[in-house]
Amino acid sequence: MAGESFTPVQYEALPGPRLGIGVLGYGFMGKVHSNAYLKIPYSFSQPAAYPDLIAMCGRDAARVADLAARMRFRGYYTDWQQMIRDPDIHILDNCTPDNLHHAPSIAAAQAGKHVICEKPLAMTVREAAEMLEAASKAGVKHMTCFNYRFIPAVRLARQLLERGVLGQVYQFRGRYLQEPGHDPAAPLEDVWYASGTRSGILLGIGSHIIDMARFLVGEIVAVSGLLRTWNTTRRSRAGATETVTADEANVAVVEFANGAVGTLESSGVATGHKNQHTWEINGSKGSMYWDLEDPNHLYVYSDDLAAELRGFASVSVTTGAHPLQVLYLPPGHNAGWEYGHLHALHHFLDCVAYDKPVAPYGATFEDGYRVQVIMDALTRSSQDGRRVTLTY
């Protein structure tokens, strides 16, 4: 029993708009997005809006009920079509596997819900175009969740590029490396890109490095690519031999509209690498590089310094002067990987609550569609052995 001095708090009385959230999917991304919504109210002194966790949805009633309770949702659904009809839900957050992004996102937009969808936006260019068309026609806000745009060091890099600190950009080189498929004896179920939706590495993590190149340097206008699959069969835990067609690694040469060139690489067989996402940009006046394994630092070289002082400086992007800070972490206290999603979802809440544009810092369905076009072109380039000029 509470003591005499106990006074219950009134969460509903907090000032500011409230937006009802429906999260579709209870896997890894469903957990990550729900965690971000829970953190938003205390991560900012004045949140743009307060997320009201209305419902989570998943096909397995026991699993979705368990996670919905842990994440403090009001309830759950096992049918996404019923969840979309819920009038208390203003935003559908689609955290399903890649092959389930298409139909629920379109239906939600047509029902007047604002839509966040995990990357890649779809499995094909046609699906992505249909999703973009539906969201645009409905007039709802839409965002593809390319969360690395919202890492403070990456946002600082974008700002420095906008200010011309690097001068004319010459080159971008980026890579995203993981190792889950490096062992040919690994069970199929342990190799995420070859099991489940079997999306492959290019869609799974290559999409991130493509979006990063576009976000920092500009539009990609031509590509030459090479995709490879070495382990064309794998054994399942049940002992069956399964054919694997999903790509295990890819490399690309890309040309940007502003004249810069780039190399992109992603791999699921990079032995020893758990989750390395890194890029470097070289320009006429300086260079920058960043590594997800050291996410709070941006490394910057500038010709503006005296010759004897020139060198790559490690900038700890953790102070109030830097972009995308959460105020409950004092300066110098590192933020983790999950804060990219926290900033991304807070940005979307702000856009919905105050009718702000999602772009250019957030990736819209237009961005998701363009990344899909680039991935399709890379696949065709690999098949045909030729350079592909892009048409969006």
Secondary structure in CASP SS format (residue, H / E / C, confidence):
PFRMAT SS
TARGET T0000
AUTHOR 0000-0000-0000
METHOD secondary structure of the structure
MODEL  1
M C 1.00
A C 1.00
G C 1.00
E C 1.00
S C 1.00
F C 1.00
T C 1.00
P C 1.00
V C 1.00
Q C 1.00
Y H 1.00
E H 1.00
A H 1.00
L C 1.00
P C 1.00
G C 1.00
P C 1.00
R E 1.00
L E 1.00
G E 1.00
I E 1.00
G E 1.00
V E 1.00
L E 1.00
G C 1.00
Y C 1.00
G C 1.00
F H 1.00
M H 1.00
G H 1.00
K H 1.00
V H 1.00
H H 1.00
S H 1.00
N H 1.00
A H 1.00
Y H 1.00
L H 1.00
K H 1.00
I H 1.00
P H 1.00
Y H 1.00
S H 1.00
F C 1.00
S C 1.00
Q C 1.00
P C 1.00
A C 1.00
A C 1.00
Y E 1.00
P E 1.00
D E 1.00
L E 1.00
I E 1.00
A E 1.00
M E 1.00
C E 1.00
G C 1.00
R C 1.00
D C 1.00
A H 1.00
A H 1.00
R H 1.00
V H 1.00
A H 1.00
D H 1.00
L H 1.00
A H 1.00
A H 1.00
R H 1.00
M C 1.00
R C 1.00
F C 1.00
R C 1.00
G E 1.00
Y E 1.00
Y E 1.00
T C 1.00
D C 1.00
W H 1.00
Q H 1.00
Q H 1.00
M H 1.00
I H 1.00
R C 1.00
D C 1.00
P C 1.00
D C 1.00
I C 1.00
H C 1.00
I E 1.00
L E 1.00
D E 1.00
N E 1.00
C C 1.00
T C 1.00
P C 1.00
D H 1.00
N H 1.00
L H 1.00
H C 1.00
H H 1.00
A H 1.00
P H 1.00
S H 1.00
I H 1.00
A H 1.00
A H 1.00
A H 1.00
Q H 1.00
A C 1.00
G C 1.00
K C 1.00
H E 1.00
V E 1.00
I E 1.00
C E 1.00
E E 1.00
K C 1.00
P C 1.00
L C 1.00
A C 1.00
M C 1.00
T C 1.00
V H 1.00
R H 1.00
E H 1.00
A H 1.00
A H 1.00
E H 1.00
M H 1.00
L H 1.00
E H 1.00
A H 1.00
A H 1.00
S H 1.00
K H 1.00
A H 1.00
G C 1.00
V C 1.00
K C 1.00
H E 1.00
M E 1.00
T E 1.00
C E 1.00
F C 1.00
N H 1.00
Y H 1.00
R H 1.00
F H 1.00
I C 1.00
P H 1.00
A H 1.00
V H 1.00
R H 1.00
L H 1.00
A H 1.00
R H 1.00
Q H 1.00
L H 1.00
L H 1.00
E H 1.00
R C 1.00
G C 1.00
V C 1.00
L C 1.00
G C 1.00
Q C 1.00
V E 1.00
Y E 1.00
Q E 1.00
F E 1.00
R E 1.00
G E 1.00
R E 1.00
Y E 1.00
L E 1.00
Q C 1.00
E C 1.00
P C 1.00
G C 1.00
H C 1.00
D C 1.00
P C 1.00
A C 1.00
A C 1.00
P C 1.00
L H 1.00
E H 1.00
D H 1.00
V C 1.00
W C 1.00
Y C 1.00
A C 1.00
S C 1.00
G C 1.00
T C 1.00
R C 1.00
S C 1.00
G C 1.00
I H 1.00
L H 1.00
L H 1.00
G H 1.00
I H 1.00
G H 1.00
S H 1.00
H H 1.00
I H 1.00
I H 1.00
D H 1.00
M H 1.00
A H 1.00
R H 1.00
F H 1.00
L H 1.00
V C 1.00
G C 1.00
E C 1.00
I E 1.00
V E 1.00
A E 1.00
V E 1.00
S E 1.00
G E 1.00
L E 1.00
L E 1.00
R E 1.00
T C 1.00
W C 1.00
N C 1.00
T C 1.00
T E 1.00
R E 1.00
R E 1.00
S C 1.00
R C 1.00
A C 1.00
G C 1.00
A C 1.00
T E 1.00
E E 1.00
T E 1.00
V C 1.00
T C 1.00
A C 1.00
D C 1.00
E C 1.00
A E 1.00
N E 1.00
V E 1.00
A E 1.00
V E 1.00
V E 1.00
E E 1.00
F E 1.00
A C 1.00
N C 1.00
G C 1.00
A C 1.00
V E 1.00
G E 1.00
T E 1.00
L E 1.00
E E 1.00
S E 1.00
S E 1.00
G C 1.00
V C 1.00
A C 1.00
T C 1.00
G C 1.00
H C 1.00
K C 1.00
N C 1.00
Q E 1.00
H E 1.00
T E 1.00
W E 1.00
E E 1.00
I E 1.00
N E 1.00
G E 1.00
S C 1.00
K C 1.00
G E 1.00
S E 1.00
M E 1.00
Y E 1.00
W E 1.00
D E 1.00
L C 1.00
E C 1.00
D C 1.00
P C 1.00
N C 1.00
H E 1.00
L E 1.00
Y E 1.00
V E 1.00
Y E 1.00
S E 1.00
D C 1.00
D C 1.00
L C 1.00
A C 1.00
A H 1.00
E H 1.00
L H 1.00
R C 1.00
G C 1.00
F C 1.00
A E 1.00
S E 1.00
V E 1.00
S E 1.00
V C 1.00
T C 1.00
T C 1.00
G C 1.00
A C 1.00
H C 1.00
P C 1.00
L C 1.00
Q C 1.00
V C 1.00
L C 1.00
Y C 1.00
L C 1.00
P C 1.00
P C 1.00
G C 1.00
H C 1.00
N C 1.00
A C 1.00
G C 1.00
W C 1.00
E C 1.00
Y H 1.00
G H 1.00
H H 1.00
L H 1.00
H H 1.00
A H 1.00
L H 1.00
H H 1.00
H H 1.00
F H 1.00
L H 1.00
D H 1.00
C H 1.00
V H 1.00
A H 1.00
Y H 1.00
D C 1.00
K C 1.00
P C 1.00
V C 1.00
A C 1.00
P C 1.00
Y C 1.00
G C 1.00
A E 1.00
T C 1.00
F H 1.00
E H 1.00
D H 1.00
G H 1.00
Y H 1.00
R H 1.00
V H 1.00
Q H 1.00
V H 1.00
I H 1.00
M H 1.00
D H 1.00
A H 1.00
L H 1.00
T H 1.00
R H 1.00
S H 1.00
S H 1.00
Q H 1.00
D H 1.00
G C 1.00
R C 1.00
R C 1.00
V E 1.00
T E 1.00
L C 1.00
T C 1.00
Y C 1.00
END
